[in-house]
Amino acid sequence: MASLREQLSTLGKGHEVLTIGQLEGAGISDQSVTRLVRQEALIRVDRGLYRLPDGPVSRNHEIICVATISPSSVIVLLSALAFHEIGTQQPHEVWVQLRAKGRVPELQWPKLRVVRTRISELFELGVETHHLGGQQVRPELWLTASSIGVKSDSKPVSRRRGRPSEQKKPPSPNWLTWQNLYGF
């Protein structure tokens, strides 16, 4: 039977970070995980999230940690721009999009900036799945037509009190993705 360290190195080969579920699925108990952390054979990144001390740490390590803890979230805005190497700004928070009533991941690190939406199309439109550090990461780049100077047929919705609210509609065809803009 392989030792704990051999099991750990085998499991960690394709992964930058490991969850407690992955470790327990490989037959490593939570008591053994605690022992490995004390022996410095495993580094605790955050609650339920671990990495090997000699394991790789990529420039997208923060995004990988968030995608591991919250696989249904989508990486958006500044974090998506930094992931796609657009611009020079490196965000100090990871911007994630969650469903309106979705649970916010409890992470001490990295800091999160949460954007909530009720529009389900924003979880598919312009979202690509990338495999980084053994995890699936979903960065999204989207722009509204008005943000890049394209005229829109839709009327602006008044946000004043007392005005009747219009029924919410899914994004119209004037929502543009980077694929539509540049023909990817």
Backbone hydrogen bonds in HBPLUS format (Angstrom, degrees):
<---DONOR---> <-ACCEPTOR-->    atom                        ^
c    i                          cat <-CA-CA->   ^        H-A-AA   ^      H-
h    n   atom  resd res      DA  || num        DHA   H-A  angle D-A-AA Bond
n    s   type  num  typ     dist DA aas  dist angle  dist       angle   num
A0007-GLN N   A0003-SER O   2.96 MM   4  6.27 160.9  2.00 154.6 159.9     1
A0008-LEU N   A0004-LEU O   2.85 MM   4  6.03 156.7  1.91 148.7 155.8     2
A0009-SER N   A0005-ARG O   2.92 MM   4  6.11 158.2  1.97 144.5 149.8     3
A0010-THR N   A0006-GLU O   2.98 MM   4  6.13 154.3  2.04 145.7 152.7     4
A0011-LEU N   A0007-GLN O   2.90 MM   4  6.09 160.1  1.94 148.6 154.3     5
A0012-GLY N   A0008-LEU O   2.87 MM   4  5.96 153.5  1.94 147.7 155.1     6
A0015-HIS N   A0012-GLY O   3.33 MM   3  5.06 153.5  2.40  97.4 105.1     7
A0016-GLU N   A0133-GLY O   2.81 MM 117  4.51 157.0  1.86 122.9 120.4     8
A0018-LEU N   A0050-TYR O   2.63 MM  32  5.07 162.5  1.66 149.6 154.5     9
A0050-TYR N   A0018-LEU O   2.75 MM  32  5.07 166.3  1.76 157.6 161.9    10
A0023-LEU N   A0019-THR O   3.08 MM   4  6.42 158.2  2.12 150.1 156.1    11
A0020-ILE N   A0048-GLY O   3.16 MM  28  5.11 136.2  2.36 129.4 129.9    12
A0024-GLU N   A0020-ILE O   2.88 MM   4  6.06 163.5  1.91 150.5 154.8    13
A0025-GLY N   A0021-GLY O   2.88 MM   4  5.91 145.7  2.00 137.3 147.4    14
A0026-ALA N   A0022-GLN O   3.12 MM   4  6.32 129.0  2.39 134.7 146.3    15
A0026-ALA N   A0023-LEU O   3.16 MM   3  5.18 136.4  2.36  95.2 107.1    16
A0028-ILE N   A0023-LEU O   3.01 MM   5  5.39 158.5  2.05 148.8 145.2    17
A0027-GLY N   A0024-GLU O   3.02 MM   3  5.04 158.3  2.07 103.8 109.0    18
A0033-VAL N   A0029-SER O   2.95 MM   4  6.31 147.0  2.07 145.4 155.4    19
A0034-THR N   A0030-ASP O   3.06 MM   4  6.28 158.2  2.11 141.7 146.4    20
A0035-ARG N   A0031-GLN O   3.01 MM   4  6.29 155.2  2.08 142.8 149.7    21
A0036-LEU N   A0032-SER O   2.84 MM   4  6.07 155.9  1.90 147.9 154.4    22
A0037-VAL N   A0033-VAL O   2.93 MM   4  6.19 147.9  2.03 149.1 157.7    23
A0038-ARG N   A0034-THR O   3.04 MM   4  6.34 157.8  2.09 147.2 152.9    24
A0039-GLN N   A0035-ARG O   2.97 MM   4  6.22 148.3  2.07 145.6 154.6    25
A0041-ALA N   A0036-LEU O   2.86 MM   5  5.13 152.9  1.93 161.4 161.0    26
A0040-GLU N   A0037-VAL O   3.08 MM   3  4.91 154.9  2.14 100.0 107.2    27
A0043-ILE N   A0051-ARG O   2.82 MM   8  5.28 173.6  1.82 170.5 170.0    28
A0051-ARG N   A0043-ILE O   2.88 MM   8  5.28 147.5  1.99 145.6 155.7    29
A0045-VAL N   A0049-LEU O   2.85 MM   4  5.47 143.2  1.98 137.3 147.7    30
A0046-ASP N   A0049-LEU O   3.28 MM   3  5.10 163.3  2.31 132.5 134.9    31
A0049-LEU N   A0046-ASP O   2.98 MM   3  5.10 166.3  2.00 132.2 129.2    32
A0055-GLY N   A0052-LEU O   3.09 MM   3  4.79 159.6  2.14 100.9 106.1    33
A0061-HIS N   A0058-SER O   3.25 MM   3  5.25 145.0  2.37 114.9 111.8    34
A0064-ILE N   A0060-ASN O   2.96 MM   4  6.23 157.2  2.02 157.2 164.5    35
A0065-CYS N   A0061-HIS O   2.98 MM   4  6.23 154.4  2.04 149.0 155.5    36
A0066-VAL N   A0062-GLU O   3.10 MM   4  6.38 160.2  2.14 148.6 153.2    37
A0067-ALA N   A0063-ILE O   2.91 MM   4  6.09 163.2  1.94 151.3 156.3    38
A0068-THR N   A0064-ILE O   2.93 MM   4  6.02 140.8  2.08 142.3 152.3    39
A0069-ILE N   A0065-CYS O   3.13 MM   4  6.36 159.9  2.17 148.2 152.3    40
A0070-SER N   A0066-VAL O   2.84 MM   4  5.89 159.0  1.88 153.2 159.8    41
A0073-SER N   A0070-SER O   3.16 MM   3  5.66 161.6  2.20 115.9 121.6    42
A0074-VAL N   A0097-GLN O   3.16 MM  23  5.07 155.5  2.22 136.5 143.8    43
A0097-GLN N   A0074-VAL O   2.71 MM  23  5.07 153.6  1.78 148.8 158.1    44
A0075-ILE N   A0138-ARG O   2.88 MM  63  5.95 150.6  1.97 135.9 144.0    45
A0140-GLU N   A0075-ILE O   2.71 MM  65  5.97 156.9  1.76 175.2 174.4    46
A0076-VAL N   A0095-TRP O   3.00 MM  19  5.50 162.9  2.03 130.9 136.5    47
A0080-ALA N   A0076-VAL O   3.37 MM   4  4.81 155.3  2.44  97.5 101.2    48
A0080-ALA N   A0077-LEU O   3.08 MM   3  5.33 118.0  2.48 103.9 118.7    49
A0081-LEU N   A0077-LEU O   2.95 MM   4  6.24 158.2  2.00 158.2 165.3    50
A0082-ALA N   A0078-LEU O   2.93 MM   4  6.13 160.4  1.97 148.3 153.4    51
A0083-PHE N   A0079-SER O   2.90 MM   4  6.06 151.2  1.98 141.5 149.9    52
A0084-HIS N   A0080-ALA O   3.01 MM   4  6.21 156.3  2.07 146.9 152.1    53
A0086-ILE N   A0081-LEU O   2.83 MM   5  5.05 177.4  1.83 150.7 151.2    54
A0085-GLU N   A0082-ALA O   3.11 MM   3  4.82 157.1  2.16  98.6 104.5    55
A0094-VAL N   A0111-LYS O   2.89 MM  17  6.27 168.9  1.90 154.8 155.6    56
A0113-ARG N   A0094-VAL O   2.95 MM  19  5.98 157.0  2.01 140.4 138.9    57
A0096-VAL N   A0113-ARG O   2.95 MM  17  6.26 158.2  2.00 153.7 159.8    58
A0115-VAL N   A0096-VAL O   2.80 MM  19  6.08 155.5  1.86 161.1 167.0    59
A0098-LEU N   A0115-VAL O   2.87 MM  17  6.25 154.5  1.93 155.2 163.2    60
A0117-THR N   A0098-LEU O   3.11 MM  19  6.55 142.0  2.26 155.3 166.8    61
A0102-GLY N   A0099-ARG O   2.95 MM   3  4.86 167.9  1.96 111.1 114.0    62
A0100-ALA N   A0117-THR O   2.90 MM  17  4.96 122.4  2.24 139.8 134.8    63
A0122-LEU N   A0119-ILE O   3.23 MM   3  5.88 152.2  2.31 114.2 120.8    64
A0123-PHE N   A0120-SER O   3.08 MM   3  5.66 165.1  2.10 116.6 120.8    65
A0124-GLU N   A0121-GLU O   3.01 MM   3  5.33 162.1  2.04 110.8 116.6    66
A0125-LEU N   A0121-GLU O   2.71 MM   4  5.67 176.7  1.71 174.5 175.7    67
A0127-VAL N   A0124-GLU O   3.29 MM   3  5.32 171.6  2.29 117.1 117.2    68
A0130-HIS N   A0137-VAL O   2.70 MM   7  5.07 170.7  1.70 158.5 161.7    69
A0137-VAL N   A0130-HIS O   2.67 MM   7  5.07 169.5  1.68 158.6 162.6    70
A0132-LEU N   A0135-GLN O   2.85 MM   3  5.36 148.1  1.95 158.3 162.4    71
A0135-GLN N   A0132-LEU O   2.88 MM   3  5.36 164.4  1.90 121.6 126.9    72
A0143-LEU N   A0176-LEU O   3.08 MM  33  5.56 170.8  2.09 173.0 171.0    73
A0176-LEU N   A0143-LEU O   3.14 MM  33  5.56 147.7  2.25 154.6 162.1    74
A0147-SER N   A0144-THR O   3.11 MM   3  5.39 134.5  2.32 102.7 114.7    75
A0148-ILE N   A0145-ALA O   3.24 MM   3  5.70 154.2  2.31 108.1 115.3    76
A0150-VAL N   A0145-ALA O   2.96 MM   5  5.05 159.0  2.00 149.3 142.3    77
A0149-GLY N   A0146-SER O   3.28 MM   3  5.02 168.8  2.29 100.0 102.9    78
A0175-TRP N   A0172-SER O   3.08 MM   3  6.05 156.0  2.14 132.1 132.6    79
A0180-ASN N   A0177-THR O   3.09 MM   3  5.21 118.2  2.49  97.4 111.6    80
A0181-LEU N   A0177-THR O   2.97 MM   4  6.28 155.4  2.03 151.2 158.7    81
A0182-TYR N   A0178-TRP O   2.96 MM   4  5.96 168.6  1.98 150.4 153.0    82
A0183-GLY N   A0179-GLN O   2.73 MM   4  5.04 125.0  2.03 134.1 143.0    83
